[in-house]
């Protein structure tokens, strides 16, 4: 008799009325198949595995099914379970095996474990909704449905040199009451601000961690403020495949996947790429004193770097270190990133403490790290931007030497430090400034300027405003006696620590912010700004606000009015960068004329034209970019001259003459009041004196030759 039932989708076993059969070893995780769900999980040392099934939100499981021995293939347990209500299903595993910490094994079959490959996690569905601390299974694996209508959306593949990156915390961006949005602090709320981002000149948002994490982790009452200290930043992953439900207005309904995809689609529609800050260096399980959530109970020795005594290496500074160059873990990272690129249309990834990804299982740096190479050459990730934070908490600092394989860019910490020190007036920085504005060829000679992600402030450290308002960090509100956070801030308070009514000091601080934004936007490489720096946001001198769900991390939108001069300047300097391709080269300058224009592609100057002063006492540098050499001479742009003066007195800069009847026009002068500090594209006034220009003390001037 004919039948349309495939034999491999027909149950062979039954327990407690639940029918099941041997499953498919790949893919890992829970996958919907005809009439059922395929469950597959790896463990190299477990001697037994049990699938635990819950109705959504129920305290106790409705079934526990032990994997028969014949359902194991190698070290993979797989099973198809039929006729489950997958919309209401939550699942986990119990793993049995040796508990011998000194040998690296920490199995405990009394604990229900979350699936590392789960595509959604339940249990923290609404931000800071108080959980049931007696829950036997707090982080519950769920299935998701691949029914989202992307229409014609796809990753934008904007050339990396054309990006202006905006580092943003999902909740912090819209949680402040002044944001005036529905569902503040969520993916949905960001959609209400897309027009703002586009008008500002942003074409890439870098979202701080959106993988599922527990905001309650290490929560406690703040002894200083009386408020609640929480895990706000989210650098403590519970699951790498699942978006944070608490960041979704619809998270309580289990719709966080669709809400995030809708945001990505809306940003793409407006020409804005999406980059994720990913944390593959450690997990939320901590060290031997931490909670067992998933990886530790499934295969501790595979997933973590362990000492010979069975303790956790701590190159992340958070208690454990993911064993990324183990082939199994490496494949998980690859599967994860492929999933986000293919299913969420993510445009790029920034890897937190990426130097860890180049360590072997004993912690030693590898010369040819398998994971970094695999990511660089992966066919699905081929068009994704890959950005490394090229250092870790174990002291490995690889800025300029990170294994790049022609693909990786880096957060350039040296750029940040050099710009900061130059702006505060330190001596001996002119040579480094010349490197900064060129995309640092000494570091990235073989990789091009786009290997350098240029930034002056990011989430970790002072905001741009606080950089010029505080000499010292003020982290008392973190409850750690001001011992946390970095001390090498290279900041200058302009004369008064913190807020002041002194009009001169406030004007100087605003000028310094404009100096920083100007230099950032005329530097070769890829500029990144911190969310809120465009309106002068302050964190009151706190340079490590990882634990605050309050105004220290919420963007105060009223600053757009209070600091309107900073906002308008930021908006126009970003437009200036976009209007001038000579500022966005993929290749390093050759310091010669290779198109016959009569000028080299870049020339350096000082207060005297053609005579830069690189002496240790110098605080002055100017450079000219020849527009005929824009994009390696493939298109013609205006020539641009930039004069930077970090001396406290104004100085005359002799201007290099222009050819063919061209004249210098004033685009930027940070020494002038708002309205005269930066001009719209095409409306730059012609200089009356084409021979020299007075650059004010601690000021930056940008001229356009046309």
C-alpha positions in Angstrom: 0.0 0.0 0.0 1.4 3.4 -1.0 2.3 5.8 1.9 3.6 9.4 2.0 5.2 9.0 5.4 9.0 9.0 5.3 10.4 6.2 7.3 12.9 8.6 9.0 10.0 10.7 10.3 8.1 7.8 11.8 8.3 7.2 15.6 10.0 4.0 16.8 9.8 4.6 20.6 7.2 5.9 23.1 7.4 7.0 26.7 4.6 8.6 28.8 2.6 9.0 25.6 5.4 10.9 23.8 6.6 9.4 20.6 10.2 9.7 19.4 12.9 8.1 17.3 16.6 8.5 16.6 17.4 11.9 15.3 19.9 13.6 13.0 23.2 14.5 14.5 23.4 17.8 12.5 22.5 20.6 12.9 23.1 21.0 16.6 20.2 22.6 18.6 16.5 22.1 18.2 15.2 22.1 14.6 11.7 21.7 13.3 11.2 18.7 11.0 8.0 17.2 9.6 5.7 16.3 12.5 8.3 16.9 15.2 11.5 18.5 16.5 15.0 17.2 16.1 17.1 17.7 19.2 20.9 17.4 18.9 23.6 18.1 21.5 27.3 17.4 21.9 29.3 16.2 24.9 32.6 14.5 24.8 32.6 13.1 28.3 29.0 12.6 29.4 27.9 9.1 30.0 24.2 9.8 29.8 21.9 12.5 28.4 18.2 13.3 29.2 15.9 15.7 27.2 13.7 17.7 29.6 10.5 19.2 28.2 8.5 22.0 29.8 5.3 23.8 28.9 6.2 27.5 28.7 6.4 29.1 32.1 5.6 25.9 34.1 7.6 25.1 37.2 8.0 21.4 36.5 8.7 19.5 33.3 5.9 17.5 31.7 8.4 14.9 30.4 12.0 13.7 30.7 13.2 11.4 28.0 16.6 9.7 28.3 18.5 9.3 25.1 18.8 5.5 24.3 22.4 4.5 23.7 21.6 3.8 20.1 20.6 7.5 19.7 24.2 8.5 20.3 26.5 9.0 17.2 30.1 9.5 18.4 29.8 12.2 21.0 26.4 13.6 19.8 23.0 12.7 21.2 20.1 13.2 18.8 16.4 12.5 18.9 13.3 13.5 17.0 10.2 14.0 19.3 6.9 14.0 17.6 3.7 16.1 18.0 5.0 18.7 20.4 3.4 22.2 20.6 6.6 24.0 19.6 5.0 27.4 20.2 4.6 26.6 23.9 7.7 24.4 24.4 10.7 25.0 26.5 13.5 22.4 26.7 16.8 21.6 28.4 19.1 18.7 29.1 20.5 16.8 32.0 24.0 15.5 31.6 25.4 12.7 33.7 29.1 12.1 34.0 32.0 12.4 36.4 32.3 15.3 38.8 36.1 15.6 39.0 37.0 19.3 38.9 40.7 18.5 39.2 40.3 16.6 35.8 38.1 19.4 34.3 34.8 17.6 34.7 31.8 19.2 36.5 28.8 17.1 35.5 25.7 17.3 37.7 22.6 15.6 36.5 20.5 17.4 39.1 20.9 20.6 37.0 18.8 21.3 33.9 21.1 22.8 31.2 20.3 25.3 28.5 21.1 24.4 24.9 24.2 26.3 23.6 22.5 26.4 20.2 19.0 27.5 21.4 17.7 30.3 19.2 15.8 32.0 22.0 16.0 31.9 25.8 13.1 32.3 28.2 13.3 33.4 31.8 14.3 37.0 31.5 11.5 38.1 29.2 11.1 41.7 30.5 13.9 43.9 31.7 14.5 43.7 35.4 11.2 41.8 36.0 12.0 40.1 39.3 12.7 36.4 38.6 11.6 33.4 40.7 14.9 32.6 42.4 13.6 29.1 43.2 13.1 28.2 39.5 14.7 24.8 38.8 15.4 26.0 35.2 16.0 29.8 35.0 17.3 30.1 31.4 15.0 28.1 29.2 15.8 27.1 25.7 13.1 27.8 23.1 12.5 27.4 19.4 11.9 30.3 16.9 10.0 30.4 13.7 11.7 31.2 10.3 8.6 33.1 9.0 9.9 36.7 9.0 9.2 38.6 5.7 12.4 40.3 4.8 11.0 41.5 1.5 14.0 42.6 -0.6 16.3 43.4 2.3 19.9 42.2 2.4 23.1 43.3 4.1 24.2 46.7 2.6 27.9 45.9 2.0 28.8 49.6 2.3 32.6 50.0 1.7 34.2 50.1 5.1 36.1 53.3 4.4 32.7 55.1 3.9 31.3 54.1 7.3 30.7 56.4 10.2 30.1 54.1 13.2 27.8 55.0 16.1 28.4 52.8 19.2 25.0 52.4 20.9 23.5 50.6 23.9 20.0 49.4 23.0 18.4 50.3 26.3 20.5 53.4 27.1 19.7 55.0 23.7 16.0 55.6 24.4 15.3 54.8 28.1 15.5 58.4 29.3 12.1 60.0 29.6 13.3 62.8 27.3 13.4 60.3 24.4 9.6 60.6 24.0 9.2 57.2 22.4 6.8 54.4 22.9 8.3 51.3 24.6 11.6 53.1 25.6 14.7 51.0 26.0 13.8 48.5 23.3 14.6 47.5 19.7 11.3 48.9 18.7 12.1 52.3 20.2 15.3 52.6 18.1 13.1 52.6 15.0 11.6 55.9 16.2 15.1 57.4 16.2 16.2 56.1 12.7 15.5 59.5 11.2 17.7 61.1 13.9 20.6 58.8 13.1 20.3 59.4 9.4 20.1 63.2 9.8 23.2 63.1 12.0 25.2 61.4 9.3 25.5 57.9 10.7 25.5 54.9 8.3 26.5 52.1 10.8 25.2 51.4 14.3 27.4 49.2 16.5 25.1 47.6 19.1 26.6 46.8 22.4 25.9 43.1 23.4 22.4 42.0 22.4 22.9 38.3 23.0 20.8 37.0 25.9 22.4 37.9 29.2 21.0 38.2 32.8 20.8 41.8 34.0 20.3 40.4 37.5 23.8 38.9 37.4 25.8 40.1 40.5 23.0 42.5 41.3 23.1 44.1 44.7 22.2 47.3 46.5 24.6 50.1 45.8 26.1 51.1 49.2 26.7 54.6 48.0 23.5 55.5 46.2 21.0 53.0 47.6 20.0 52.1 44.1 20.4 48.7 42.4 23.6 47.6 40.7 22.9 45.4 37.7 24.6 44.0 34.7 23.7 46.8 32.3 26.3 46.6 29.6 25.7 42.9 29.0 29.2 41.6 28.5 28.3 38.3 30.1 26.7 36.0 27.6 24.1 33.3 28.6 23.5 32.2 25.0 25.2 33.3 21.8 22.4 32.6 19.3 19.5 34.3 21.2 18.6 38.1 21.1 18.1 39.7 24.5 14.3 39.3 25.3 14.5 42.2 27.8 15.5 44.5 24.9 12.2 43.8 23.1 8.9 45.4 23.8 7.4 42.1 22.7 9.9 40.0 24.7 7.2 39.0 27.2 5.3 37.5 24.2 8.4 35.7 22.9 8.6 37.9 19.8 12.1 39.4 20.3 13.4 37.7 17.2 10.9 39.4 14.9 11.3 42.8 16.7 15.1 42.7 16.2 14.7 41.7 12.5 12.2 44.5 12.0 14.8 47.0 13.4 17.6 45.7 11.1 15.2 45.9 8.1 14.3 49.5 9.0 17.9 50.6 9.5 18.9 49.0 6.2 16.0 50.8 4.4 17.6 54.0 5.6 21.1 53.1 4.5 22.4 52.2 8.0 24.4 49.1 8.6 24.2 47.0 11.8 27.3 45.7 13.5 27.1 43.6 16.7 29.5 43.7 19.6 30.0 40.0 20.3 31.6 38.5 23.4 33.2 35.1 22.6 35.9 35.4 25.2 33.9 34.3 28.2 30.4 33.3 29.4 28.1 34.2 32.3 29.0 31.0 34.2 32.0 32.7 35.9 34.7 30.7 37.7 34.4 27.6 39.9 32.1 29.6 42.2 29.7 30.6 39.5 26.4 29.2 38.4 26.1 26.2 36.0 23.9 27.3 33.2 24.9 25.5 30.1 28.5 25.0 28.9 30.0 24.0 32.2 27.5 21.2 32.8 27.6 19.9 29.2 31.3 19.7 28.6 33.4 21.9 30.8 36.7 20.7 29.5 35.8 21.4 25.9 34.3 24.8 26.3 36.7 26.5 28.8 40.4 27.0 29.1 41.5 25.2 32.3 44.7 25.1 34.3 46.3 21.6 34.9 44.5 21.6 38.3 41.1 22.1 36.7 40.7 25.8 37.5 39.6 28.5 35.0 42.1 30.6 33.1 40.9 34.2 33.4 42.2 36.1 30.4 38.8 37.9 30.2 38.9 39.4 33.7 35.5 37.9 34.4 36.2 34.5 35.8 36.5 32.2 32.8 37.8 32.1 29.3 36.1 30.4 26.4 38.3 27.8 24.7 37.8 29.2 21.2 40.5 27.3 19.4 39.1 23.9 20.4 37.5 22.7 17.1 34.1 22.1 18.7 34.0 25.6 20.2 35.4 27.1 17.0 32.6 25.5 15.0 30.0 26.9 17.5 31.4 30.4 17.0 31.3 30.0 13.2 27.8 28.6 13.3 26.7 31.4 15.5 28.1 34.2 13.3 26.8 32.5 10.2 23.4 32.4 11.7 23.4 36.1 12.6 24.7 37.1 9.2 22.3 34.9 7.2 19.1 35.0 9.4 19.4 38.5 10.8 21.2 40.2 7.9 23.9 41.6 10.2 26.5 43.6 8.4 29.5 43.1 10.7 30.8 42.1 14.1 33.1 43.7 16.7 34.8 41.1 18.8 35.3 42.0 22.5 38.7 41.3 23.9 39.6 39.6 20.6 43.2 38.8 21.5 41.7 35.9 23.5 40.5 34.3 20.3 44.2 33.9 19.3 45.2 31.9 22.4 45.6 28.1 22.5 43.9 26.0 25.2 46.8 26.7 27.6 46.5 30.5 27.0 49.6 30.9 24.8 49.2 33.2 21.8 49.1 31.4 18.5 50.9 32.6 15.4 48.2 31.3 13.1 45.0 31.1 15.2 42.5 28.6 13.6 39.4 30.6 14.6 40.6 33.9 13.3 41.6 32.3 10.0 38.3 30.5 9.7 36.3 33.6 10.3 38.4 35.5 7.7 37.9 32.9 5.0 34.4 31.8 5.8 32.2 32.0 2.6 29.0 33.1 4.5 30.9 35.9 6.4 32.8 36.9 3.3 31.2 40.4 3.0 30.8 41.0 6.8 33.0 43.5 8.5 35.2 41.9 11.2 36.6 44.2 13.8 38.8 43.2 16.7 39.3 44.8 20.1 42.9 43.7 19.8 43.8 43.2 23.5 42.6 41.2 26.5 42.6 41.3 30.3 45.6 38.9 30.4 48.0 41.6 29.0 48.1 40.5 25.4 48.1 43.7 23.3 48.0 43.2 19.5 47.0 46.6 18.1 48.9 46.6 14.7 49.9 43.0 15.0 46.5 41.2 15.3 46.4 38.2 12.8 44.3 39.9 10.1 44.4 37.6 7.0 43.5 40.7 4.9 40.1 40.9 6.6 40.3 42.1 10.1 40.1 45.8 11.2 41.0 46.9 14.8 39.8 49.3 17.4 42.9 51.5 17.3 43.6 52.2 21.0 46.8 54.0 20.0 44.8 56.5 17.9 42.6 57.2 20.9 45.5 57.8 23.3 47.5 59.9 20.9 44.6 62.2 20.0 43.7 62.6 23.7 47.2 63.5 24.7 47.7 66.0 21.8 44.4 67.8 22.6 45.4 68.2 26.3 48.6 69.8 25.1 51.2 67.1 25.8 54.5 67.5 24.1 56.1 65.0 21.7 52.9 64.0 19.9 53.2 65.6 16.5 54.8 62.5 14.9 52.0 60.3 16.3 49.4 62.8 15.1 50.9 62.4 11.6 50.3 58.7 11.9 46.8 59.2 13.2 45.5 61.3 10.3 47.1 58.9 7.7 45.4 55.7 9.1 48.6 54.8 11.0 50.7 53.3 8.2 53.4 52.3 10.7 50.9 49.9 12.2 48.9 48.9 9.1 51.4 49.2 6.3 50.3 46.0 4.6 46.7 46.3 5.5 45.7 49.9 4.5 44.0 52.6 6.5 40.7 50.8 6.8 42.3 48.4 9.3 42.1 51.3 11.8 38.8 51.9 13.5 39.5 55.4 14.8 37.8 56.5 18.1 38.5 59.0 20.9 35.7 57.8 23.2 33.7 54.6 23.5 31.5 52.9 26.1 34.5 51.9 28.1 36.0 55.1 29.6 35.2 58.8 29.6 32.6 60.3 27.3 34.0 62.9 25.0 32.6 65.7 27.2 34.0 64.1 30.4 37.4 63.9 28.7 37.6 67.7 29.0 35.7 68.0 32.3 37.6 65.6 34.6 41.2 65.0 35.4 40.4 61.9 37.4 37.8 59.2 37.3 34.8 59.4 39.7 33.5 55.9 40.0 32.3 56.0 43.6 28.7 55.2 42.5 29.9 51.8 41.4 30.3 50.7 45.0 34.0 49.7 44.6 35.6 52.7 46.4 36.7 54.2 43.1 39.1 51.3 42.5 37.5 50.0 39.2 37.9 51.5 35.8 41.1 52.7 34.1 43.4 55.4 35.4 45.2 56.2 32.1 42.5 58.5 30.8 44.7 61.2 29.3 42.1 63.8 30.1 42.2 67.4 31.1 39.4 69.3 32.9 40.2 72.7 31.4 40.7 74.2 34.8 37.9 73.0 37.0 37.0 69.4 38.0 33.4 68.6 36.9 30.6 71.0 36.2 31.1 74.7 36.4 29.3 78.0 35.7 32.5 79.5 34.4 31.6 80.6 30.8 35.2 80.5 29.6 35.8 77.0 30.7 32.5 75.7 29.3 33.4 77.4 26.0 36.8 75.8 26.0 35.3 72.4 26.7 32.9 72.7 23.8 35.8 73.8 21.6 37.9 70.8 22.6 35.0 68.5 21.7 34.8 70.2 18.3 38.6 69.7 17.9 38.2 66.0 18.6 35.3 65.6 16.2 37.2 67.5 13.5 40.4 65.5 13.8 38.4 62.2 13.9 36.4 63.1 10.7 39.5 64.2 8.7 41.6 61.1 9.6 42.0 58.3 7.2 40.5 55.1 8.5 37.0 54.4 9.9 35.6 56.9 12.4 33.5 55.7 15.4 31.7 57.9 17.9 30.0 57.0 21.1 26.3 57.5 21.3 25.6 60.8 23.0 29.0 62.4 22.3 27.3 64.4 19.5 25.3 66.2 22.2 27.9 66.4 24.9 26.6 63.7 27.2 28.2 63.3 30.6 28.6 60.4 33.0 29.8 62.7 35.8 33.3 61.5 35.5 32.4 57.8 35.8 34.5 55.9 33.3 33.1 52.4 34.0 29.3 52.6 34.1 28.8 48.9 33.4 26.4 48.5 36.4 24.0 51.5 36.2 20.5 51.4 34.8 20.0 55.1 35.3 20.8 58.6 33.9 24.6 57.7 33.9 23.9 55.4 30.9 20.6 56.8 29.5 21.0 59.4 26.7 19.4 62.7 27.8 17.8 63.9 24.6 17.3 67.4 26.1 21.0 67.9 25.5 20.2 68.5 21.9 18.9 71.9 23.0 21.3 72.6 25.8 24.4 71.7 23.6 22.9 72.6 20.2 26.2 74.0 19.1 27.9 70.6 19.6 25.1 68.7 17.8 25.1 71.0 14.8 28.9 70.9 14.6 28.9 67.0 14.8 26.2 66.8 12.1 28.1 69.1 9.7 31.5 67.6 10.2 30.1 64.2 9.4 28.5 65.6 6.3 31.9 67.2 5.4 33.6 63.8 5.6 30.9 62.2 3.4 31.2 65.0 0.8 34.9 64.6 0.4 36.2 61.2 -0.9 39.8 62.4 -0.4 39.2 61.7 3.3 38.2 58.1 2.7 41.0 56.2 1.0 41.4 52.4 1.0 45.1 52.6 0.4 47.9 54.4 2.2 49.3 57.7 0.9 52.4 57.4 -1.3 53.8 60.9 -0.4 54.3 61.6 -4.1 52.5 63.0 -7.1 51.5 60.0 -9.2 48.7 61.8 -11.2 50.6 64.8 -12.5 48.7 67.4 -10.4 51.9 69.1 -9.2 51.3 68.1 -5.6 51.9 64.9 -3.7 48.8 63.1 -2.4 49.6 64.3 1.1 52.0 67.0 2.3 52.8 68.1 5.9 53.2 71.6 7.1 53.8 73.6 10.3 53.5 77.3 11.0 55.7 77.5 7.9 54.3 76.0 4.7 56.2 72.8 3.7 58.1 72.8 7.0 56.4 70.6 9.6 57.9 70.8 13.1 58.3 67.3 14.5 60.5 68.4 17.4 59.5 67.2 20.9 58.3 70.6 22.0 56.0 71.1 19.0 52.3 71.3 19.4 51.5 72.3 15.9 50.8 70.2 12.7 49.1 70.9 9.4 48.6 68.8 6.4 47.2 69.1 2.9 45.4 66.5 0.9 45.5 66.9 -2.9 42.0 66.4 -4.3 43.4 65.1 -7.6 44.6 62.0 -5.7 41.2 61.2 -4.2 40.5 57.5 -4.1 44.0 56.8 -5.5 43.5 59.3 -8.3 40.3 57.7 -9.7 38.1 60.7 -9.0 38.7 64.4 -8.4 37.9 66.1 -5.2 38.7 69.5 -3.6 42.0 69.8 -1.9 41.8 70.0 1.9 44.1 71.7 4.4 43.9 71.0 8.1 45.8 73.0 10.8 45.8 71.7 14.3 47.1 73.8 17.2 47.2 72.4 20.7 49.3 75.3 22.0 47.4 77.6 24.3 48.3 80.7 22.2 47.0 81.5 18.7 49.6 81.1 15.9 49.8 82.1 12.3 50.0 79.3 9.8 51.5 80.0 6.4 49.2 78.5 3.7 50.5 76.5 0.8 49.5 78.1 -2.5 46.9 76.4 -4.8 47.2 75.9 -8.5 45.0 76.9 -11.5 43.4 79.9 -9.9 42.0 77.9 -7.0 41.4 79.6 -3.6 41.2 78.5 0.0 37.8 78.6 1.6 37.0 78.3 5.3 35.1 75.1 6.2 35.9 74.8 10.0 37.3 77.0 12.6 36.7 75.7 16.1 37.9 79.0 17.6 34.8 80.8 16.4 31.4 80.8 18.1 28.6 78.6 16.9 27.3 79.6 13.5 30.8 80.6 12.4 32.6 77.4 13.6 31.6 75.2 10.6 30.0 76.0 7.3 27.6 74.1 5.1 29.0 72.2 2.1 29.2 74.7 -0.8 28.8 77.8 1.4 32.4 78.0 2.7 33.5 81.7 2.6 36.7 82.5 0.6 39.6 83.7 2.7 40.6 87.3 2.2 44.2 86.4 3.0 45.3 83.4 0.9 48.8 83.5 2.4 48.3 82.8 6.1 45.7 82.1 8.7 45.5 82.8 12.4 44.7 79.5 14.2 43.5 80.2 17.7 44.9 78.6 20.8 43.7 75.0 21.2 41.9 75.2 17.9 41.5 73.3 14.6 41.0 74.8 11.2 39.9 73.1 8.0 40.2 74.8 4.6 38.8 73.7 1.2 40.7 74.5 -2.0 38.4 75.2 -4.9 
